Amino acid sequence: MKMKYRQAMEWLYLACVVLSGAALVAITLIIPAGVFMRYVMNNPMAWPEPAAVIMMVMFSFLGGAAVNTRITAEATPLHLGKTTHVWQTMIRNEAGKLCAVVTQTQLVLDAPA
């Protein structure tokens, strides 16, 4: 049983490393494409920046998890306004060492009628 658990953890570790690396590669391709379309082609795309932000969050979380240890994440609201919320997430390993800090701004929309 212990060997199967160890093997599953190795596969999970490898998956985190591969997905984290893929997100980093995608970011390095998406941002220049967005800049090229905006300033050279004069036809900006709406999705490159939000996609890069989502991938950066994924890269941070999966990269922190790839240290092959237990991690904890604690989210703290920095601003809870009517139209926007700002949250900061602190990711720490088992020893309490800070692995990543993610700050995100979320738009609050009214529920459709």
Contacts in CASP RR format, 6 or more apart in sequence:
PFRMAT RR
TARGET T0000
AUTHOR 0000-0000-0000
METHOD contacts of the structure
MODEL  1
MKMKYRQAMEWLYLACVVLSGAALVAITLIIPAGVFMRYVMNNPMAWPEP
AAVIMMVMFSFLGGAAVNTRITAEATPLHLGKTTHVWQTMIRNEAGKLCA
VVTQTQLVLDAPA
9 68 0 8 1.000
13 66 0 8 1.000
13 68 0 8 1.000
16 62 0 8 1.000
16 63 0 8 1.000
16 64 0 8 1.000
16 65 0 8 1.000
16 66 0 8 1.000
17 62 0 8 1.000
17 63 0 8 1.000
17 66 0 8 1.000
19 58 0 8 1.000
19 62 0 8 1.000
20 58 0 8 1.000
20 59 0 8 1.000
20 62 0 8 1.000
20 63 0 8 1.000
20 66 0 8 1.000
21 59 0 8 1.000
23 55 0 8 1.000
23 56 0 8 1.000
23 58 0 8 1.000
23 59 0 8 1.000
23 62 0 8 1.000
24 55 0 8 1.000
24 59 0 8 1.000
26 51 0 8 1.000
26 55 0 8 1.000
27 52 0 8 1.000
27 55 0 8 1.000
27 56 0 8 1.000
27 59 0 8 1.000
30 48 0 8 1.000
30 51 0 8 1.000
30 52 0 8 1.000
30 55 0 8 1.000
31 48 0 8 1.000
31 49 0 8 1.000
31 52 0 8 1.000
33 45 0 8 1.000
33 48 0 8 1.000
34 44 0 8 1.000
34 45 0 8 1.000
34 48 0 8 1.000
34 49 0 8 1.000
37 43 0 8 1.000
37 44 0 8 1.000
37 45 0 8 1.000
37 48 0 8 1.000
38 44 0 8 1.000
38 45 0 8 1.000
53 104 0 8 1.000
57 102 0 8 1.000
57 104 0 8 1.000
60 91 0 8 1.000
60 100 0 8 1.000
60 102 0 8 1.000
61 73 0 8 1.000
61 91 0 8 1.000
61 100 0 8 1.000
61 102 0 8 1.000
63 99 0 8 1.000
63 100 0 8 1.000
64 71 0 8 1.000
64 91 0 8 1.000
64 93 0 8 1.000
64 99 0 8 1.000
64 100 0 8 1.000
65 71 0 8 1.000
67 93 0 8 1.000
67 99 0 8 1.000
69 93 0 8 1.000
69 94 0 8 1.000
70 93 0 8 1.000
70 94 0 8 1.000
71 91 0 8 1.000
71 92 0 8 1.000
71 93 0 8 1.000
71 94 0 8 1.000
71 99 0 8 1.000
72 91 0 8 1.000
72 92 0 8 1.000
73 89 0 8 1.000
73 90 0 8 1.000
73 91 0 8 1.000
73 92 0 8 1.000
74 89 0 8 1.000
74 90 0 8 1.000
74 92 0 8 1.000
75 87 0 8 1.000
75 88 0 8 1.000
75 89 0 8 1.000
76 87 0 8 1.000
76 88 0 8 1.000
76 89 0 8 1.000
76 90 0 8 1.000
77 85 0 8 1.000
77 86 0 8 1.000
77 87 0 8 1.000
78 86 0 8 1.000
78 87 0 8 1.000
78 88 0 8 1.000
78 103 0 8 1.000
79 85 0 8 1.000
79 86 0 8 1.000
81 108 0 8 1.000
82 108 0 8 1.000
83 107 0 8 1.000
83 108 0 8 1.000
84 105 0 8 1.000
84 106 0 8 1.000
84 107 0 8 1.000
84 108 0 8 1.000
85 105 0 8 1.000
85 106 0 8 1.000
85 108 0 8 1.000
86 103 0 8 1.000
86 104 0 8 1.000
86 105 0 8 1.000
86 106 0 8 1.000
87 103 0 8 1.000
87 104 0 8 1.000
87 106 0 8 1.000
88 101 0 8 1.000
88 102 0 8 1.000
88 103 0 8 1.000
89 100 0 8 1.000
89 101 0 8 1.000
89 102 0 8 1.000
89 103 0 8 1.000
89 104 0 8 1.000
90 98 0 8 1.000
90 100 0 8 1.000
90 101 0 8 1.000
91 98 0 8 1.000
91 99 0 8 1.000
91 100 0 8 1.000
91 101 0 8 1.000
91 102 0 8 1.000
92 98 0 8 1.000
92 99 0 8 1.000
93 99 0 8 1.000
END
